[in-house]
Amino acid sequence: MSNAPTVTDPDTANADEIVLDVRNLVVEFKSGRQRVQAVSGVTFQVRRGETLGLVGESGCGKSTTGRTLVQVQPATSGAIDYQGQDLTLLKGRKLRQMRTKIQMIFQDPISSLNPRRRIKDIVAEPLVIWRKGTKEERTAKVREMLEAVGIDPDAAGDRRPGEFSGGQCQRISIARALMAEPDLLICDEPVSALDVSVQAQILNLLADLKAKFQLTMVFIAHDLAVVKNVSDRVAVMYLGKLVEVAGSDDLYREAAHPYTEALLASIPEPDPDHISDHKALTGELPSPLNPPSGCRFRTRCPYAQDRCASEEPLLRELAPGHQVACHFPVGPLASGSASV
């Protein structure tokens, strides 16, 4: 569905091709007298024109990562370089100006829209805040964006969010995000609150808009089946850490981390006689207040050994563009890798 070329190895990309460079990102929250790390040393890059899928179950830190990318949630440490500028060092007006090029689509499309304002005013707000264009130019821009997302501006302009369905509200949210003409779009589970039939419409819409407006995207979701359809590369996250990063097709064909294998096993198959080769995930997600020693996934991993409890696995490359943080990887790539 994505129109960008598949990206296999961002580490070899030219500096001009890297739109977003996240290094050792840490995000902590206070919980009583304790501090919990929602994001623990995450590092990744996003190249111009690609869609990076960020996937994991609830509580893994993926939404916190997305919110930190736009500095809605400040980082505790680490760097977020957007086109050579570290966003974690920006404050006030400079940060606000940079945010015009990085927009976010939130998970709940209805609560992200002001229920007391009319649709035409909600969509026009970015231009009003930055005093861009005349009133007539803003009106024309609102019409253009609403039409681009499949909303009739004449029928919808004077109505309020409560008069629309969830899918329509998400389309309006996307129109608002595009008004500032961003380069980078952060999509925080934009279809998880929608019916399956509406999900397909929004995913197709995002693919079309990405091509039309030459967008780079970070697409956050908990559903690997959804992520596969929109992403060039996929980063799998577990309990605050990245455990596997690979091209979309490679990840589905040659998953190397047991957690990724478990996520693939959770995807429903339309064939009742289908028997999955992947082992299903068991057990509860550990508390981020007290994560397991060594590998954080070891308490739920069917392949865990003594080394997993004493030594934390680091991301390493098993194949070009395919990284995994596991001492004992699984799947087709495992036989050709030496545990290090």
C-alpha positions as CSV (number, residue, x, y, z in Angstrom):
1,M,0.0,0.0,0.0
2,S,3.0,2.3,0.6
3,N,4.4,4.0,-2.4
4,A,7.9,4.6,-1.0
5,P,10.7,2.3,-2.0
6,T,11.4,-0.4,0.5
7,V,14.2,0.6,2.8
8,T,16.6,-2.2,3.8
9,D,19.5,-0.5,5.6
10,P,19.1,3.0,6.9
11,D,22.5,2.9,8.4
12,T,24.1,3.2,5.0
13,A,21.9,6.1,3.9
14,N,23.3,9.5,3.0
15,A,22.8,12.1,5.7
16,D,20.5,14.0,3.5
17,E,18.1,11.0,3.3
18,I,17.7,10.7,7.0
19,V,14.6,12.7,8.1
20,L,14.5,11.5,11.7
21,D,17.4,10.1,13.8
22,V,16.5,8.9,17.3
23,R,19.4,7.9,19.5
24,N,19.2,6.3,23.0
25,L,15.8,7.8,23.7
26,V,14.8,7.4,27.4
27,V,11.4,8.5,28.8
28,E,10.7,8.2,32.5
29,F,7.6,8.8,34.6
30,K,7.3,9.1,38.4
31,S,5.2,6.5,40.2
32,G,5.2,7.4,43.8
33,R,8.8,7.3,45.0
34,Q,9.8,5.2,42.1
35,R,10.6,6.0,38.5
36,V,9.4,3.9,35.6
37,Q,11.1,3.9,32.2
38,A,8.4,3.7,29.6
39,V,11.1,4.0,26.8
40,S,14.5,2.6,27.5
41,G,17.3,3.5,25.1
42,V,15.5,3.3,21.8
43,T,17.5,4.0,18.7
44,F,16.2,4.1,15.1
45,Q,16.3,6.2,11.9
46,V,13.6,7.1,9.4
47,R,14.5,7.9,5.8
48,R,12.8,10.4,3.6
49,G,9.6,9.0,1.9
50,E,9.4,5.8,3.9
51,T,6.9,4.6,6.5
52,L,8.3,3.0,9.6
53,G,5.9,0.8,11.5
54,L,6.3,0.8,15.3
55,V,4.4,-2.2,16.8
56,G,4.0,-3.9,20.1
57,E,1.3,-4.8,22.6
58,S,-0.3,-2.3,25.0
59,G,2.1,-0.9,27.5
60,C,5.3,-1.5,25.5
61,G,6.0,2.3,25.1
62,K,5.2,2.8,21.5
63,S,2.7,5.6,22.0
64,T,5.0,7.3,24.4
65,T,7.7,7.1,21.8
66,G,5.4,8.7,19.2
67,R,4.4,11.5,21.6
68,T,8.0,12.2,22.5
69,L,9.0,12.5,18.8
70,V,6.8,15.7,18.6
71,Q,7.8,16.7,22.2
72,V,4.3,16.4,23.6
73,Q,6.0,14.3,26.1
74,P,9.5,15.5,26.9
75,A,12.4,13.0,26.7
76,T,14.4,12.2,29.9
77,S,17.5,11.7,27.9
78,G,18.7,10.9,24.4
79,A,18.5,12.8,21.1
80,I,15.8,13.3,18.5
81,D,17.4,14.8,15.4
82,Y,14.9,16.1,12.8
83,Q,16.8,17.2,9.7
84,G,19.9,17.8,11.8
85,Q,18.2,19.7,14.6
86,D,17.9,18.1,18.1
87,L,14.3,18.6,19.1
88,T,15.0,17.8,22.8
89,L,17.1,21.0,22.9
90,L,14.4,23.3,21.5
91,K,12.1,25.4,23.7
92,G,9.3,27.9,23.2
93,R,8.8,29.4,19.8
94,K,11.6,27.5,18.1
95,L,10.0,24.2,19.1
96,R,6.6,25.4,18.0
97,Q,8.0,26.4,14.6
98,M,9.6,23.0,14.2
99,R,6.4,21.3,15.0
100,T,4.7,22.7,12.0
101,K,6.8,20.2,10.0
102,I,6.1,17.3,12.3
103,Q,2.4,16.6,12.8
104,M,0.6,13.9,14.8
105,I,-2.6,12.0,14.3
106,F,-4.0,10.8,17.7
107,Q,-5.5,7.5,18.6
108,D,-9.0,8.7,19.5
109,P,-10.3,10.8,16.6
110,I,-13.3,12.1,18.5
111,S,-11.7,13.4,21.6
112,S,-8.8,15.0,19.6
113,L,-11.3,17.4,18.1
114,N,-12.9,20.3,20.1
115,P,-16.6,19.5,20.3
116,R,-17.6,23.1,20.5
117,R,-15.9,24.3,17.3
118,R,-17.1,23.9,13.8
119,I,-15.2,21.7,11.4
120,K,-14.1,24.5,9.1
121,D,-12.6,26.3,12.1
122,I,-10.9,23.2,13.5
123,V,-9.2,22.5,10.2
124,A,-8.2,26.1,9.7
125,E,-6.7,26.5,13.1
126,P,-3.0,25.8,12.2
127,L,-3.2,28.6,9.6
128,V,-4.9,30.9,12.1
129,I,-2.3,30.3,14.8
130,W,0.6,31.0,12.5
131,R,-1.3,33.9,10.7
132,K,-0.8,32.3,7.3
133,G,-2.8,33.6,4.3
134,T,-5.8,35.8,4.0
135,K,-9.2,34.7,5.1
136,E,-10.1,33.7,1.6
137,E,-6.9,31.8,1.2
138,R,-7.5,29.9,4.4
139,T,-11.1,29.0,3.3
140,A,-9.8,27.7,0.0
141,K,-7.1,25.6,1.8
142,V,-9.7,24.2,4.2
143,R,-11.8,23.1,1.2
144,E,-8.8,21.6,-0.5
145,M,-7.8,19.5,2.5
146,L,-11.3,18.3,3.4
147,E,-11.8,17.2,-0.2
148,A,-8.4,15.5,-0.1
149,V,-9.6,13.3,2.8
150,G,-13.0,12.6,1.4
151,I,-15.1,15.1,3.4
152,D,-17.6,17.4,1.6
153,P,-16.6,20.9,2.8
154,D,-20.1,22.3,2.0
155,A,-21.9,19.7,4.0
156,A,-19.4,19.4,6.9
157,G,-17.9,22.9,7.3
158,D,-20.5,24.3,9.7
159,R,-21.1,21.1,11.6
160,R,-19.4,20.0,14.8
161,P,-17.5,16.8,15.6
162,G,-20.3,15.2,17.5
163,E,-22.3,15.0,14.3
164,F,-19.8,12.7,12.6
165,S,-18.8,9.1,12.9
166,G,-15.4,7.9,14.2
167,G,-14.1,7.4,10.7
168,Q,-15.2,10.8,9.5
169,C,-13.6,12.4,12.6
170,Q,-10.3,10.7,11.8
171,R,-10.5,12.0,8.3
172,I,-11.0,15.5,9.7
173,S,-8.0,15.0,12.1
174,I,-5.9,14.0,9.2
175,A,-7.0,17.1,7.2
176,R,-6.0,19.3,10.2
177,A,-2.6,17.7,10.5
178,L,-1.9,18.3,6.8
179,M,-2.8,22.0,6.9
180,A,0.6,23.0,8.1
181,E,2.2,21.1,5.2
182,P,4.3,18.8,7.3
183,D,7.2,16.6,6.1
184,L,6.8,14.0,8.9
185,L,3.5,12.5,10.1
186,I,3.3,10.6,13.4
187,C,0.3,8.3,13.3
188,D,-0.5,7.0,16.8
189,E,-2.8,4.0,16.3
190,P,-5.0,6.0,13.9
191,V,-7.3,3.0,13.1
192,S,-7.5,1.1,16.4
193,A,-10.7,2.8,17.5
194,L,-12.5,2.2,14.1
195,D,-14.5,-0.6,12.6
196,V,-12.6,-3.0,10.4
197,S,-14.3,-1.7,7.2
198,V,-13.5,1.9,8.1
199,Q,-9.9,0.9,9.0
200,A,-9.3,-0.1,5.4
201,Q,-10.6,3.2,4.2
202,I,-8.3,5.2,6.5
203,L,-5.3,3.1,5.6
204,N,-5.9,3.6,1.9
205,L,-6.4,7.3,2.5
206,L,-3.1,7.6,4.3
207,A,-1.3,5.8,1.5
208,D,-2.8,8.1,-1.1
209,L,-2.0,11.2,1.0
210,K,1.5,10.0,1.5
211,A,2.1,9.9,-2.2
212,K,0.3,13.1,-3.0
213,F,2.0,15.2,-0.3
214,Q,5.4,13.3,-0.3
215,L,5.1,12.5,3.4
216,T,7.4,10.5,5.6
217,M,5.5,8.5,8.3
218,V,5.9,6.8,11.6
219,F,2.9,4.4,11.9
220,I,2.2,3.2,15.5
221,A,-0.1,0.2,16.0
222,H,-0.5,-3.0,18.0
223,D,-1.7,-5.0,15.0
224,L,1.0,-6.5,12.9
225,A,-1.4,-7.2,10.1
226,V,-2.3,-3.5,9.8
227,V,1.4,-2.5,10.1
228,K,2.4,-4.8,7.3
229,N,0.0,-3.1,4.8
230,V,1.4,0.4,5.3
231,S,5.0,0.1,6.3
232,D,8.3,-0.2,4.4
233,R,10.1,-1.2,7.6
234,V,8.8,-2.5,11.0
235,A,10.3,-1.9,14.4
236,V,9.0,-4.3,17.1
237,M,8.9,-3.0,20.7
238,Y,8.6,-4.8,24.0
239,L,8.6,-3.3,27.4
240,G,10.3,-0.1,26.4
241,K,13.0,-1.6,24.1
242,L,13.3,-2.4,20.4
243,V,13.7,-6.2,19.9
244,E,13.6,-6.5,16.1
245,V,13.9,-4.1,13.1
246,A,13.5,-5.3,9.5
247,G,11.9,-4.6,6.2
248,S,8.1,-5.4,6.3
249,D,8.2,-8.4,4.0
250,D,11.4,-9.7,5.6
251,L,9.9,-9.5,9.1
252,Y,6.8,-11.5,8.1
253,R,8.8,-14.1,6.2
254,E,11.8,-14.4,8.5
255,A,10.9,-13.2,12.0
256,A,13.9,-13.8,14.2
257,H,12.8,-12.7,17.7
258,P,10.5,-15.0,19.7
259,Y,8.3,-12.0,20.6
260,T,7.8,-11.1,16.9
261,E,7.0,-14.8,16.3
262,A,4.3,-14.6,19.0
263,L,2.8,-11.4,17.5
264,L,2.6,-13.1,14.1
265,A,0.9,-16.1,15.7
266,S,-1.8,-13.8,17.1
267,I,-2.9,-12.6,13.6
268,P,-6.3,-14.3,12.9
269,E,-6.3,-16.5,9.8
270,P,-9.5,-16.8,7.6
271,D,-8.8,-20.5,7.1
272,P,-10.1,-22.5,10.0
273,D,-7.9,-25.4,9.1
274,H,-4.7,-23.3,9.1
275,I,-2.1,-24.3,11.6
276,S,0.5,-21.6,12.4
277,D,4.2,-22.4,12.7
278,H,4.6,-19.6,15.2
279,K,4.3,-20.2,19.0
280,A,1.5,-18.2,20.7
281,L,2.4,-15.7,23.5
282,T,1.6,-16.8,27.0
283,G,1.9,-15.0,30.4
284,E,1.4,-11.4,31.5
285,L,3.4,-8.4,30.5
286,P,5.9,-7.7,33.4
287,S,5.6,-4.4,35.3
288,P,7.9,-1.7,33.9
289,L,8.5,-0.7,37.5
290,N,10.5,-3.9,37.9
291,P,11.5,-5.3,34.5
292,P,13.1,-8.7,34.4
293,S,16.9,-8.8,34.4
294,G,18.8,-9.5,31.2
295,C,16.3,-10.0,28.4
296,R,13.0,-8.4,29.3
297,F,11.1,-11.0,27.3
298,R,12.6,-14.0,29.0
299,T,9.8,-14.5,31.5
300,R,7.4,-15.2,28.6
301,C,9.9,-16.7,26.1
302,P,9.6,-20.5,25.3
303,Y,13.3,-20.5,24.3
304,A,14.8,-18.7,27.3
305,Q,18.1,-20.1,28.8
306,D,20.3,-19.1,31.8
307,R,22.2,-16.5,29.7
308,C,18.9,-14.6,29.0
309,A,18.6,-13.8,32.8
310,S,22.1,-12.5,33.3
311,E,23.0,-10.7,30.0
312,E,20.9,-8.2,28.1
313,P,20.8,-8.9,24.4
314,L,21.7,-5.9,22.1
315,L,20.4,-5.3,18.6
316,R,22.7,-7.0,16.1
317,E,22.4,-7.6,12.4
318,L,21.5,-11.1,11.2
319,A,21.0,-10.1,7.6
320,P,21.3,-6.8,5.7
321,G,18.7,-4.4,7.2
322,H,17.5,-7.1,9.7
323,Q,18.4,-6.5,13.3
324,V,17.3,-8.5,16.4
325,A,18.0,-8.3,20.1
326,C,18.1,-12.0,21.1
327,H,20.8,-14.4,22.2
328,F,18.9,-17.3,20.6
329,P,17.0,-16.1,17.5
330,V,14.5,-18.2,15.8
331,G,13.3,-18.7,12.2
332,P,15.2,-19.1,8.9
333,L,17.9,-16.6,9.9
334,A,18.8,-18.4,13.2
335,S,20.8,-21.2,11.6
336,G,23.2,-18.8,10.0
337,S,23.8,-16.6,13.1
338,A,26.2,-17.0,15.9
339,S,25.1,-16.0,19.3
340,V,27.3,-13.1,20.5
